[in-house]
Every structure is written in structure tokens, then in C-alpha cells.
Amino acid sequence: MKILITDPVHEDGIERLKSAGFQVDLAYDITYDELVKRVKDYHGLVVRSRTKVDRAVIASAPNLLFIGRAGVGLDNIDLEAAKERNIIVLNSPEAPTISVAELVFGLLLSLARKIAFCDRLMKAGEWPKKRALGFELKGKTLGIIGLGRIGREVAKRAEAFEMKVLYYDVQRLPEEMEKSLKVQFVELTELLKSSDIVTVHVPLIPQTYHMIDDAKLSLMRKGSILINTSRGGVIDTKALLKHLKNGHLGGACLDVFEHEPPKEPWELELISLDNVVVTSHIGAMTVEAQRAASTILAEKIISTFKGKTL
């Protein structure tokens, strides 16, 4: 079985596939047009977020049996087109759980204690001590939208900071799990009204596109903080800019954006604000998460297809 990998993945996963007898070809710089031409020769395609596997790519791959996504999100894969062809889609959503949860608090602490702000000004020769009044996390209410793998790890870490944790999800957790995590379920509207800090952990699907829109942002507590390490499209960031500029929101921490990298004038204005801390979609960018994304996906491919007659 021949597998084409078009985005960089950790070498441990590649070696596991090779050891299991798969032929693996790497094409990390492949363009979209080149992929359309080349994919016809492969039984498997492994990508990360850069490669877009749309209907045209799938239509050009008559031998394709599976598409593997090293990581969580599947928004760059046309799942409907894959389903029509009975192409299996595999991913490794377990991999970046800890890395993303830790990033949430890295971003939050950077904003709360003005770490990024002071770092930037001190490197420019200033001493901004009097402008660096921040706030403690202890006693604050953290609202988690989406209590899946990452949301639960965020809740565990919030306990260490002595925060109260509210959560909203389309499916409520069993009561025993809520008690174990020390979280309280509330409806989304109540969460937005009652939280000092809101962090979003939902996939980008049609139902969640701009789920945090202008109306939802208006419900948030004055001076509260919004964190997004999920997908940029989950939040209407043009509306977010408005609420930050008019003083309704106290700040934002963003690892993901509607355009990556940000390019629209309103996006560039948003990331330039002093009360906004940004990173370049680095939630899974740790050695541990990268290795896990690759090896977990490799094991799923091996268990599904090893020994399969073509």
C-alpha cells in the first residue's frame, strides 16, 4: 500500500508505517495542482492543516482508500466527498490535548499579568511597571464552551488556580464526572453572562461557525476575557474587535484566526491591540503533541489496513 504524506509529521509515525510494510512518499512542498495530478497513484493520503483535500482532489484519486489527518480538525477535508467514495477518514484528536490545555493558561497568564506587553516594551528600551497592573486568576469564574478532551484538561488546571468553573456543551456530562471535575453545567447564555473568562473548545462545523457572534459577545460580562484555541471561524472576530475597542470586553487571547495568517485590515488591527495576546496556531506545536499526532495516526492506519488485499 502506497501512502503520500504532504505535510510535515513526526518521523516516529513515518517509521512505524514503513516498518509495517507500507511504502511512504513525502511531498511536503507539494502544491494543490501537483497534488491533484499525483494523488491518483496512492492508496492513502496523510495531511495536516495546510493541505486542502477537497472534492476535486478526492475525484482525482481513484485508488484512495483512506485520508489521515495528523491532529484534530477535519475542516480541511471534504468529508461528504470522502463518504460518497467510501474513503475512510482517520485522525488523531487525542494528541494535542495537554499541549492546547497548557497553552490556554499560557495565553491567559500572559494577558492577566501583562507578560507579553512588558516583554515587548522592555525590548524597546522602556520600563512599563506603572502600566502593568494585572489581575489574579484565583476566585475568577472560568466558562468553558465544549467540555471534550481539551475542555476537561482545562477544567483540571483551573482547579489548581482556585477558579470556579462553569461549562456548556450540547451534551451534558454525567453527574459523577461533573463532580470529579468540579464543574457546573449552565446554558450558553448563562455562561457568557456569569464568566470572567470564557474559553472556547468546539470543532468548526456549520453549526458552530460564528457561534460566538455580536449578540453573544454583548452578553459577556463587562471587562471579561475571551480565549480561542479551537478554530478561528467559531468566533466573529470582526465583532470581537468592536467589543474590545468600545471597552465592553477586557481582552482576548487568540491562537486561531478566520484567515491564517491574518490578512484583513480588521484582523491586523485586532492583533495589534495591547489587550490582545496572540500566537500563530501553536496549540499542537510541542514535541510531545507532534510525536503523538504522528504515531497515533500511524497505529490507526496499521490496525485498519495492514495485510489488506488491494
MIPASE-605369 format. One line per field, with one value per residue: residue number from 1; y, x, z of N, C-alpha, C in turn. Coordinates in steps of 0.02 Angstrom, whole numbers, plus 50000, padded with zeros to 5 digits. Example, Ala and Ser with C-alpha at 12.3 -4.5 7.8 and 13.67 -1.06 7.14 Angstrom:
2
seq	[1|2]
n.py	[49716|49888]
n.px	[50660|50642]
n.pz	[50390|50354]
ca.py	[49775|49947]
ca.px	[50615|50684]
ca.pz	[50390|50357]
c.py	[49835|50002]
c.px	[50660|50645]
c.pz	[50390|50394]
END
This chain:
310
seq	[1|2|3|4|5|6|7|8|9|10|11|12|13|14|15|16|17|18|19|20|21|22|23|24|25|26|27|28|29|30|31|32|33|34|35|36|37|38|39|40|41|42|43|44|45|46|47|48|49|50|51|52|53|54|55|56|57|58|59|60|61|62|63|64|65|66|67|68|69|70|71|72|73|74|75|76|77|78|79|80|81|82|83|84|85|86|87|88|89|90|91|92|93|94|95|96|97|98|99|100|101|102|103|104|105|106|107|108|109|110|111|112|113|114|115|116|117|118|119|120|121|122|123|124|125|126|127|128|129|130|131|132|133|134|135|136|137|138|139|140|141|142|143|144|145|146|147|148|149|150|151|152|153|154|155|156|157|158|159|160|161|162|163|164|165|166|167|168|169|170|171|172|173|174|175|176|177|178|179|180|181|182|183|184|185|186|187|188|189|190|191|192|193|194|195|196|197|198|199|200|201|202|203|204|205|206|207|208|209|210|211|212|213|214|215|216|217|218|219|220|221|222|223|224|225|226|227|228|229|230|231|232|233|234|235|236|237|238|239|240|241|242|243|244|245|246|247|248|249|250|251|252|253|254|255|256|257|258|259|260|261|262|263|264|265|266|267|268|269|270|271|272|273|274|275|276|277|278|279|280|281|282|283|284|285|286|287|288|289|290|291|292|293|294|295|296|297|298|299|300|301|302|303|304|305|306|307|308|309|310]
n.py	[49940|50109|50264|50437|50576|50740|50848|50905|50781|50698|50601|50477|50419|50400|50306|50198|50164|50126|50018|49931|49890|49975|50080|50235|50399|50561|50727|50869|51000|51007|51074|51125|51098|51006|50903|50860|50800|50700|50618|50512|50396|50337|50246|50292|50450|50567|50707|50871|51025|51112|51058|51051|50945|50930|50906|50895|50848|50722|50665|50646|50538|50385|50267|50287|50242|50286|50438|50520|50624|50706|50751|50856|50936|50920|51005|51040|50940|50866|50792|50740|50710|50613|50515|50478|50406|50301|50315|50300|50408|50456|50517|50599|50649|50643|50681|50822|50863|50894|50990|51096|51129|51175|51284|51370|51421|51477|51583|51653|51690|51769|51876|51916|51953|52040|51999|51979|52109|52186|52123|52158|52300|52319|52266|52363|52460|52522|52547|52481|52472|52543|52534|52408|52343|52203|52058|51929|51753|51675|51644|51690|51665|51539|51506|51369|51325|51187|51038|50933|50825|50921|51028|50969|50948|51080|51119|51043|51105|51231|51214|51206|51338|51389|51426|51454|51346|51348|51263|51235|51125|51034|50912|50858|50814|50659|50659|50613|50633|50771|50807|50754|50831|50952|51047|51151|51136|51247|51339|51410|51549|51589|51554|51645|51766|51753|51728|51771|51744|51669|51522|51438|51281|51198|51104|51163|51169|51176|51211|51275|51385|51551|51546|51617|51764|51937|51963|51867|51904|52025|51984|51946|51971|52135|52188|52062|51916|51837|51681|51592|51442|51351|51349|51478|51522|51499|51608|51769|51872|52002|52064|52041|52127|52250|52248|52245|52366|52459|52445|52354|52220|52152|52097|51983|51819|51739|51602|51558|51601|51682|51699|51627|51658|51806|51930|52026|52202|52230|52117|52131|52248|52202|52108|52193|52261|52312|52241|52116|51955|51857|51706|51600|51492|51381|51280|51139|51132|51064|50958|50838|50831|50833|50715|50622|50646|50598|50463|50403|50415|50336|50209|50187|50180|50068|49967|49965|49938|49853|49712|49708|49660|49726]
n.px	[50042|50028|50072|50049|50121|50089|50112|50222|50257|50290|50437|50434|50308|50309|50411|50353|50251|50325|50395|50292|50270|50218|50231|50301|50291|50357|50301|50314|50313|50220|50110|49937|49889|49985|49961|49832|49864|49954|49901|49827|49900|49905|49858|49834|49822|49904|49887|49910|49853|49880|49865|49732|49602|49494|49342|49384|49515|49491|49413|49511|49579|49571|49612|49614|49601|49601|49605|49715|49725|49842|49819|49689|49573|49457|49418|49481|49459|49352|49225|49103|49122|49219|49148|49053|49132|49168|49284|49392|49412|49535|49598|49695|49641|49670|49799|49849|49796|49843|49941|49867|49781|49873|49922|49813|49816|49941|49923|49821|49881|49982|49909|49837|49938|50007|50120|50168|50151|50239|50359|50373|50384|50494|50597|50604|50666|50596|50523|50395|50325|50225|50119|50078|49980|49894|49788|49733|49705|49644|49490|49416|49286|49281|49223|49190|49168|49118|49158|49251|49391|49499|49437|49407|49534|49574|49485|49532|49655|49614|49564|49678|49715|49621|49496|49323|49224|49120|49024|48973|48896|48839|48799|48768|48879|48892|48831|48923|49046|49047|49055|49180|49265|49236|49147|49014|48865|48790|48674|48719|48696|48688|48817|48897|48855|48894|49030|49201|49304|49305|49326|49347|49310|49272|49234|49255|49117|48972|48869|48935|48997|49039|48976|48998|48947|48907|48795|48809|48932|48894|48825|48920|49007|49050|49214|49265|49360|49403|49449|49519|49567|49529|49458|49469|49353|49248|49220|49154|49262|49271|49166|49214|49324|49258|49195|49304|49365|49268|49270|49191|49232|49370|49484|49571|49626|49706|49737|49702|49630|49517|49569|49720|49886|49825|49749|49656|49614|49543|49574|49711|49713|49650|49743|49842|49809|49838|49776|49758|49820|49915|49950|50025|49933|49978|49940|49958|50092|50205|50341|50297|50160|50168|50237|50146|50032|50075|50115|50001|49908|49975|49969|49832|49811|49887|49821|49701|49726|49836|49895|49788|49711|49740]
n.pz	[50000|49956|50023|50028|50101|50136|50218|50348|50467|50624|50629|50693|50674|50536|50524|50589|50501|50388|50442|50457|50332|50235|50090|50092|50038|50037|50019|50055|50008|49909|49786|49766|49636|49593|49682|49644|49522|49560|49662|49616|49611|49735|49884|50009|50093|50188|50290|50365|50427|50322|50190|50078|50058|49950|49855|49723|49733|49791|49690|49596|49637|49613|49674|49807|49975|50106|50204|50306|50446|50532|50683|50751|50692|50555|50458|50340|50253|50135|50195|50155|50019|50032|50101|50005|49919|49995|50067|50200|50338|50447|50603|50733|50864|50998|51021|51040|51162|51298|51268|51208|51314|51408|51338|51340|51471|51468|51377|51444|51568|51517|51469|51585|51676|51601|51529|51395|51349|51433|51399|51264|51270|51355|51280|51187|51255|51358|51524|51587|51713|51789|51705|51705|51782|51832|51850|51966|51944|52037|52115|52009|51885|51769|51611|51513|51349|51275|51330|51300|51268|51278|51343|51467|51520|51533|51632|51741|51765|51797|51924|52001|52002|52084|52033|51992|51895|51758|51633|51463|51351|51207|51245|51403|51536|51632|51802|51898|51835|51822|51957|51988|51907|51959|51904|51840|51754|51640|51538|51377|51366|51501|51543|51471|51526|51658|51674|51707|51625|51468|51378|51225|51154|51037|50887|50717|50628|50519|50610|50713|50662|50684|50808|50922|50912|50871|50952|51054|51108|51162|51272|51362|51516|51569|51541|51536|51480|51326|51260|51126|51063|50974|50831|50712|50645|50731|50808|50779|50730|50685|50750|50878|50881|50882|51009|51093|51064|51103|51238|51304|51319|51411|51360|51247|51203|51077|50975|50854|50694|50579|50453|50410|50387|50479|50376|50334|50352|50473|50547|50565|50638|50753|50808|50844|50958|51127|51229|51181|51163|51058|50966|50842|50791|50873|50957|50952|50941|51010|51055|51109|51073|50934|50906|50958|50877|50755|50780|50839|50736|50640|50700|50696|50559|50528|50604|50539|50404|50382|50299|50216|50065|49907]
ca.py	[50000|50170|50321|50502|50623|50805|50898|50877|50743|50673|50544|50414|50391|50378|50244|50144|50143|50090|49954|49888|49868|50025|50124|50304|50452|50627|50783|50922|51064|50996|51123|51096|51070|50946|50851|50834|50757|50646|50578|50453|50337|50318|50216|50331|50519|50593|50780|50909|51077|51150|51027|51050|50885|50946|50858|50886|50804|50655|50639|50631|50483|50325|50212|50309|50204|50325|50502|50527|50692|50703|50803|50857|50962|50890|51056|51045|50880|50862|50729|50714|50680|50551|50466|50454|50359|50252|50326|50307|50466|50443|50571|50585|50705|50636|50701|50888|50882|50927|51049|51150|51150|51215|51348|51412|51457|51519|51644|51689|51720|51822|51934|51937|51985|52084|51974|51996|52183|52209|52097|52198|52368|52318|52254|52426|52507|52555|52515|52494|52446|52576|52519|52335|52318|52147|52029|51860|51705|51649|51672|51708|51614|51520|51472|51327|51306|51124|51002|50871|50808|50980|51065|50937|50962|51150|51121|51017|51155|51288|51198|51223|51411|51404|51459|51421|51326|51334|51238|51222|51079|51011|50852|50866|50758|50625|50695|50592|50665|50841|50813|50739|50888|51011|51094|51160|51146|51301|51354|51454|51619|51599|51551|51708|51820|51741|51711|51823|51721|51618|51487|51401|51217|51162|51097|51208|51136|51227|51232|51315|51443|51613|51534|51675|51820|52002|51958|51828|51946|52076|51954|51934|52018|52191|52179|51991|51895|51782|51641|51544|51399|51298|51369|51549|51535|51490|51675|51825|51913|52073|52086|52042|52190|52304|52245|52262|52438|52501|52435|52305|52163|52172|52071|51920|51777|51705|51561|51540|51659|51666|51690|51611|51712|51861|51973|52081|52259|52224|52066|52160|52294|52162|52078|52246|52291|52296|52193|52053|51914|51812|51659|51581|51424|51338|51236|51072|51138|51040|50896|50782|50829|50815|50643|50584|50653|50555|50392|50380|50406|50278|50148|50179|50158|49999|49921|49963|49918|49806|49647|49715|49644|49781]
ca.px	[50000|50068|50046|50079|50116|50101|50129|50271|50235|50347|50468|50417|50250|50331|50450|50307|50217|50373|50410|50234|50267|50189|50276|50284|50323|50348|50296|50294|50305|50177|50057|49871|49886|50028|49926|49778|49894|49994|49866|49797|49943|49912|49802|49824|49846|49911|49895|49894|49803|49897|49838|49659|49579|49426|49308|49424|49571|49464|49393|49571|49614|49529|49637|49619|49563|49594|49637|49735|49740|49884|49795|49619|49522|49446|49386|49515|49443|49282|49203|49047|49150|49253|49096|49024|49179|49184|49353|49396|49448|49564|49637|49723|49620|49696|49869|49869|49753|49880|49975|49820|49758|49926|49926|49759|49838|49997|49895|49784|49928|50017|49865|49820|49995|50038|50187|50187|50153|50302|50415|50380|50407|50562|50644|50608|50701|50552|50514|50323|50298|50164|50066|50073|49935|49856|49739|49744|49656|49609|49424|49381|49243|49302|49171|49218|49119|49143|49196|49279|49457|49537|49399|49414|49601|49574|49450|49577|49707|49581|49557|49742|49715|49565|49444|49258|49218|49056|49034|48915|48908|48775|48782|48791|48917|48860|48839|48985|49103|49044|49082|49252|49299|49216|49119|48941|48834|48741|48661|48769|48682|48707|48890|48925|48838|48920|49102|49252|49346|49271|49372|49306|49341|49225|49258|49223|49069|48922|48829|48975|49026|49019|48930|49007|48938|48900|48745|48837|48983|48859|48802|48976|49016|49093|49282|49284|49413|49384|49506|49503|49621|49496|49461|49455|49285|49198|49207|49151|49316|49257|49126|49259|49362|49213|49184|49367|49378|49220|49282|49147|49274|49434|49541|49562|49685|49689|49787|49674|49602|49475|49618|49786|49892|49777|49765|49609|49631|49514|49611|49776|49700|49635|49803|49888|49786|49877|49739|49751|49880|49906|50001|50014|49904|50031|49912|49987|50163|50253|50373|50256|50099|50185|50252|50084|49988|50101|50116|49933|49879|50008|49942|49763|49817|49912|49770|49645|49743|49891|49875|49730|49724|49719]
ca.pz	[50000|49947|50060|50013|50157|50104|50269|50395|50526|50662|50596|50726|50640|50470|50532|50607|50440|50347|50474|50448|50262|50190|50052|50112|50000|50068|49971|50100|49973|49852|49775|49756|49568|49590|49720|49601|49471|49588|49711|49584|49618|49805|49920|50070|50093|50257|50289|50424|50412|50262|50129|50071|50023|49930|49810|49662|49750|49801|49625|49558|49672|49606|49716|49877|50025|50168|50214|50375|50469|50592|50726|50772|50648|50489|50417|50275|50215|50115|50224|50116|49959|50054|50118|49943|49890|50047|50089|50273|50363|50512|50631|50800|50906|51066|51025|51067|51218|51352|51241|51199|51380|51439|51302|51364|51530|51449|51348|51495|51614|51481|51468|51653|51707|51550|51515|51326|51346|51463|51360|51203|51284|51383|51225|51151|51297|51407|51590|51592|51775|51810|51657|51704|51833|51806|51896|51984|51920|52096|52129|51948|51856|51702|51573|51460|51299|51246|51381|51274|51296|51296|51393|51532|51546|51555|51697|51792|51780|51829|51995|52033|52011|52129|51995|51985|51826|51726|51565|51420|51296|51180|51283|51471|51564|51689|51864|51932|51802|51841|52025|51985|51877|51996|51855|51844|51688|51631|51468|51349|51384|51571|51547|51446|51573|51726|51674|51700|51570|51427|51332|51176|51134|50994|50818|50668|50584|50503|50668|50760|50628|50716|50863|50966|50866|50904|51006|51109|51140|51201|51335|51407|51572|51552|51563|51535|51433|51281|51236|51073|51038|50935|50761|50706|50621|50784|50834|50733|50757|50670|50807|50936|50878|50904|51081|51126|51055|51141|51309|51336|51338|51439|51321|51211|51191|51015|50941|50789|50661|50521|50399|50439|50437|50472|50319|50326|50394|50540|50583|50583|50693|50812|50839|50866|51020|51187|51272|51144|51159|51001|50944|50772|50787|50900|51008|50949|50925|51058|51034|51131|51034|50865|50905|50969|50818|50702|50799|50850|50669|50609|50729|50671|50489|50529|50629|50491|50336|50374|50273|50172|49995|49864]
c.py	[50062|50229|50384|50548|50692|50861|50866|50842|50714|50608|50477|50380|50364|50312|50186|50118|50103|50021|49904|49867|49916|50062|50195|50353|50519|50681|50845|50989|51060|51050|51087|51063|51007|50888|50819|50785|50694|50597|50514|50389|50308|50290|50255|50400|50543|50667|50808|50964|51114|51123|51025|50990|50896|50893|50844|50840|50732|50624|50618|50570|50419|50268|50228|50270|50242|50392|50507|50599|50686|50762|50799|50873|50928|50941|51067|50984|50880|50794|50698|50679|50614|50496|50436|50402|50303|50255|50338|50368|50452|50506|50553|50642|50702|50672|50768|50909|50922|50991|51108|51175|51193|51283|51396|51453|51498|51586|51686|51724|51777|51885|51961|51975|52028|52064|51993|52072|52209|52185|52140|52267|52369|52306|52317|52481|52542|52514|52526|52471|52477|52561|52444|52306|52263|52122|51956|51816|51677|51684|51692|51649|51602|51482|51434|51306|51245|51088|50933|50858|50870|51019|51036|50949|51035|51155|51096|51069|51216|51276|51217|51298|51435|51446|51420|51406|51311|51303|51231|51174|51056|50948|50858|50803|50723|50662|50678|50626|50739|50852|50802|50799|50953|51066|51096|51174|51204|51309|51407|51527|51634|51598|51617|51765|51814|51732|51773|51808|51666|51588|51439|51339|51174|51155|51148|51166|51189|51254|51277|51376|51507|51602|51588|51737|51885|51999|51921|51868|52000|52050|51946|51990|52074|52180|52108|51976|51837|51748|51595|51508|51342|51310|51441|51564|51526|51558|51725|51877|51987|52103|52089|52106|52248|52305|52258|52337|52482|52490|52386|52244|52189|52149|52006|51885|51733|51666|51544|51599|51638|51659|51678|51610|51766|51908|52033|52139|52254|52170|52093|52211|52257|52137|52130|52276|52268|52245|52129|52018|51862|51765|51630|51508|51372|51289|51167|51073|51125|50975|50837|50775|50808|50741|50602|50588|50605|50481|50364|50368|50345|50213|50134|50154|50085|49950|49914|49929|49867|49738|49649|49700|49700|49754]
c.px	[50044|50033|50085|50067|50136|50116|50177|50238|50296|50372|50452|50357|50267|50367|50405|50270|50264|50388|50353|50224|50236|50244|50255|50325|50307|50348|50272|50282|50257|50123|49991|49866|49927|49994|49872|49805|49925|49956|49836|49836|49944|49847|49785|49854|49846|49926|49893|49846|49817|49862|49762|49639|49506|49400|49350|49484|49546|49443|49452|49608|49573|49549|49636|49572|49553|49629|49653|49752|49779|49865|49720|49571|49519|49415|49421|49503|49369|49255|49146|49073|49185|49202|49065|49068|49198|49258|49353|49437|49470|49599|49661|49706|49647|49762|49883|49832|49789|49912|49928|49795|49810|49933|49872|49782|49900|49973|49860|49830|49966|49975|49852|49876|50036|50110|50210|50195|50220|50362|50428|50409|50477|50614|50652|50641|50659|50550|50441|50291|50231|50105|50050|50031|49891|49805|49756|49689|49615|49542|49384|49338|49264|49244|49201|49162|49147|49187|49215|49347|49494|49502|49406|49483|49608|49540|49495|49629|49677|49573|49621|49748|49658|49512|49378|49248|49146|49071|48968|48938|48841|48752|48811|48827|48876|48877|48904|49046|49105|49074|49157|49292|49285|49193|49043|48914|48785|48728|48710|48758|48703|48783|48921|48913|48875|48995|49146|49296|49308|49322|49332|49344|49290|49255|49224|49182|49016|48883|48868|49007|48996|48968|48937|49007|48928|48851|48772|48890|48952|48836|48858|48983|49065|49163|49307|49332|49387|49448|49482|49565|49591|49503|49437|49383|49231|49177|49203|49202|49309|49215|49168|49299|49320|49205|49247|49380|49331|49224|49236|49186|49342|49494|49524|49629|49669|49748|49765|49636|49561|49516|49686|49839|49839|49797|49718|49628|49604|49548|49678|49768|49687|49698|49853|49869|49827|49842|49722|49818|49869|49965|49979|49992|49955|50006|49944|50062|50208|50282|50327|50193|50113|50200|50188|50038|50010|50095|50046|49899|49909|49980|49871|49765|49838|49857|49713|49664|49799|49865|49816|49750|49697|49685]
c.pz	[50000|49982|50042|50073|50131|50153|50319|50455|50560|50632|50629|50694|50571|50475|50550|50545|50396|50375|50465|50375|50213|50152|50067|50071|50031|50014|50009|50065|49914|49847|49765|49687|49561|49627|49678|49549|49502|49631|49682|49595|49689|49834|49984|50063|50165|50254|50360|50403|50346|50200|50130|50028|50005|49881|49748|49675|49756|49734|49582|49585|49669|49652|49790|49922|50090|50163|50289|50391|50534|50637|50735|50716|50580|50441|50350|50231|50198|50137|50184|50052|49976|50068|50056|49909|49937|50068|50164|50291|50435|50537|50700|50848|50978|51076|51059|51130|51272|51328|51233|51268|51415|51404|51325|51424|51517|51421|51402|51544|51581|51478|51538|51687|51659|51533|51445|51318|51373|51423|51298|51217|51313|51329|51181|51195|51350|51472|51610|51657|51794|51764|51657|51760|51803|51856|51909|51954|51979|52107|52067|51923|51784|51669|51515|51412|51262|51296|51356|51305|51320|51350|51463|51562|51568|51623|51753|51813|51814|51904|52032|52045|52056|52094|51999|51911|51807|51658|51529|51365|51270|51215|51353|51495|51618|51754|51900|51902|51819|51911|52026|51958|51913|51949|51862|51774|51690|51556|51443|51368|51455|51579|51526|51495|51639|51730|51669|51639|51534|51379|51289|51152|51096|50924|50773|50619|50568|50562|50716|50727|50658|50772|50917|50921|50906|50962|51066|51146|51183|51269|51385|51458|51551|51582|51561|51477|51391|51255|51181|51050|50997|50860|50756|50688|50673|50813|50777|50757|50737|50726|50870|50938|50903|50980|51122|51122|51095|51216|51343|51360|51363|51400|51287|51203|51131|50987|50870|50761|50600|50458|50433|50384|50427|50415|50310|50372|50465|50581|50607|50639|50758|50847|50864|50933|51080|51231|51234|51140|51104|50992|50877|50764|50811|50953|51011|50937|50985|51032|51049|51088|50962|50858|50912|50909|50763|50720|50810|50782|50634|50635|50705|50598|50487|50551|50580|50426|50329|50351|50226|50099|49950|49801]
END
